[in-house]
Amino acid sequence: MMGYTTPHARKLYRILSKKIFLFTEMIPSKTMLYSKNKDLIIANYNENPVALQVGGADYQDLAKCTKIAKAYNYDEINLNVGCPSRPVQKGNFGACLMKQKTLVRNCLEAMIESKDINVSMKCRIGIGKELNFNFFYYFIEEVIKSGIEIIYVHARNAILNNLSPKDNRTIPPLNYEFVTNIKKEFPHIKFILNGGINSIEQAYGLSELYDGIMVGRLIKNNPFCLFNIDKLFFNVKTVNKEDDYCQKIVLEYFQYIKQKLENDSIFRLLSPLLGIFFNTPNNKKFKSKIQLNMKNYEIDKLENLFLKFIEEKKNIR
Ligand SMILES: Cc1cc2nc3c(=O)[nH]c(=O)nc-3n(C[C@H](O)[C@H](O)[C@H](O)COP(=O)(O)O)c2cc1C
C-alpha cells in the first residue's frame, strides 16, 4: 500500500507474524529502474515471504523489474492492474489496463519469461459503474494465457473518472460473488480475495471459501490485530497474552529502529508502530509525547513511552 507498506512497516508486520505473506507498496517500473534511491525503495530486509508490486505497462521495463525482484530475493512480483489514481492513469498503467487485456497478457508473459520467480497480478472486477461479469471473464481468460497462476482481486469495480482513489475503495460496491464465480470458470488459477475485510476472524471465515485472503486497511490501521494470526491460520504456538505480545513486539521493533537510525528518518521508522494506539482511550497523551520526542530523536525515551503505554493499557482493563 503506497505510503504505508514501506520496508519498515513490513519489518514490523514480520515481527508480528512469522507466516503472513507481505506486499511492498506499488513501485512504478521507471522508479524501480532509474531512481537514485532505488536501493532504499526496493530493499527487502529478509521479510520473506514477500511480493514486490510493480506498476507499469512497458513489457521490456517490466521484464527488467522482474530480474530485480529476483535479485532482491522477493518471492513474487505482482503487476498492479487495480490502481485508479489520476497520475497512474496518465502513465497508462494500474486499473485502466483492464481495458487493454492483450497488453496486460504481453506484459505478464515478458515478466514470466525473464526470470524464475512467481509472477502474479492484482486487479479489480471491472471498470466503470456497471457490473459486467462477461467483461471480467474475458479479461481473466486473456491474461491467464500468459501463464500466471495467482490473481489477487479487489472485489469492486474501479471508476476511472471523477472518483478519488479513496472513494474508489468505498463507493463501488463489493461483489465477492464475481470472485466465487470466476474461480468456478478457471479452477486451476488461485484467486485471492481482497476488499472490505474488517477483522481477522472474518478473513479466517472467508479463507475457507477462497484460495487466499488479502487485507489492506485493517492491517494499516491496526497492525496489532495480527496477534494470534499465526495460531489461527497456521496452527503455530504463540504467546497467549496480548499485552506480553505487544511488549515483545515493541522491544524487537526498537532494536531494529536503532540499527536503521543513521539511514532513515525517525518519523518513517516509527510511523508503522503508531498503529498500536488504534482504538485505545488513553492514546492522546502518549501520542503527543511521542511526537515531541520524535523531534528530538530521543530514542530510548520513545521506547520507554511505548512500553509505559502498554503498561497503562493493561491497568485500564
Ligand atoms: C493508503 C492506501 C494505499 C494503497 N496502495 C496500494 C498499492 O500500492 N497497491 C495496491 O495494489 N493496492 C493499494 N491499495 C489498495 C489496497 O491494497 C486494497 O486493495 C484496498 O484497500 C481494499 O482492501 P481493504 O478493504 O482490505 O483495505 C491502497 C490502499 C490504501 C488505503
Ligand as a Chemical Component Dictionary entry (heavy atoms), coordinates in Angstrom:
data_LIG
# 
_chem_comp.id                   LIG 
_chem_comp.type                 NON-POLYMER 
_chem_comp.pdbx_formal_charge   0 
_chem_comp.three_letter_code    LIG 
# 
loop_
_chem_comp_atom.comp_id 
_chem_comp_atom.atom_id 
_chem_comp_atom.alt_atom_id 
_chem_comp_atom.type_symbol 
_chem_comp_atom.charge 
_chem_comp_atom.model_Cartn_x 
_chem_comp_atom.model_Cartn_y 
_chem_comp_atom.model_Cartn_z 
_chem_comp_atom.pdbx_ordinal 
LIG C1  C1  C 0 -3.373  4.257  1.572  1  
LIG C2  C2  C 0 -3.592  3.112  0.608  2  
LIG C3  C3  C 0 -2.627  2.810  -0.314 3  
LIG C4  C4  C 0 -2.815  1.736  -1.204 4  
LIG N1  N1  N 0 -1.823  1.421  -2.077 5  
LIG C5  C5  C 0 -1.950  0.318  -2.843 6  
LIG C6  C6  C 0 -0.881  -0.137 -3.654 7  
LIG O1  O1  O 0 0.217   0.444  -3.674 8  
LIG N2  N2  N 0 -1.089  -1.237 -4.416 9  
LIG C7  C7  C 0 -2.272  -1.936 -4.394 10 
LIG O2  O2  O 0 -2.401  -2.951 -5.084 11 
LIG N3  N3  N 0 -3.285  -1.525 -3.655 12 
LIG C8  C8  C 0 -3.159  -0.435 -2.876 13 
LIG N4  N4  N 0 -4.186  -0.045 -2.079 14 
LIG C9  C9  C 0 -5.464  -0.807 -2.119 15 
LIG C10 C10 C 0 -5.416  -1.971 -1.143 16 
LIG O3  O3  O 0 -4.382  -2.866 -1.458 17 
LIG C11 C11 C 0 -6.727  -2.752 -1.184 18 
LIG O4  O4  O 0 -6.903  -3.288 -2.454 19 
LIG C12 C12 C 0 -7.921  -1.899 -0.828 20 
LIG O5  O5  O 0 -7.663  -1.034 0.249  21 
LIG C13 C13 C 0 -9.118  -2.810 -0.458 22 
LIG O6  O6  O 0 -8.769  -3.705 0.556  23 
LIG P1  P1  P 0 -9.071  -3.426 2.114  24 
LIG O7  O7  O 0 -10.555 -3.191 2.195  25 
LIG O8  O8  O 0 -8.634  -4.663 2.808  26 
LIG O9  O9  O 0 -8.304  -2.216 2.513  27 
LIG C14 C14 C 0 -4.024  1.003  -1.175 28 
LIG C15 C15 C 0 -4.987  1.316  -0.220 29 
LIG C16 C16 C 0 -4.777  2.358  0.680  30 
LIG C17 C17 C 0 -5.840  2.647  1.713  31 
# 
loop_
_chem_comp_bond.comp_id 
_chem_comp_bond.atom_id_1 
_chem_comp_bond.atom_id_2 
_chem_comp_bond.value_order 
_chem_comp_bond.pdbx_ordinal 
LIG C1  C2  SING 1  
LIG C2  C3  SING 2  
LIG C2  C16 DOUB 3  
LIG C3  C4  DOUB 4  
LIG C4  N1  SING 5  
LIG C4  C14 SING 6  
LIG N1  C5  DOUB 7  
LIG C5  C6  SING 8  
LIG C5  C8  SING 9  
LIG C6  O1  DOUB 10 
LIG C6  N2  SING 11 
LIG N2  C7  SING 12 
LIG C7  O2  DOUB 13 
LIG C7  N3  SING 14 
LIG N3  C8  DOUB 15 
LIG C8  N4  SING 16 
LIG N4  C9  SING 17 
LIG N4  C14 SING 18 
LIG C9  C10 SING 19 
LIG C10 O3  SING 20 
LIG C10 C11 SING 21 
LIG C11 O4  SING 22 
LIG C11 C12 SING 23 
LIG C12 O5  SING 24 
LIG C12 C13 SING 25 
LIG C13 O6  SING 26 
LIG O6  P1  SING 27 
LIG P1  O7  DOUB 28 
LIG P1  O8  SING 29 
LIG P1  O9  SING 30 
LIG C14 C15 DOUB 31 
LIG C15 C16 SING 32 
LIG C16 C17 SING 33 
# 
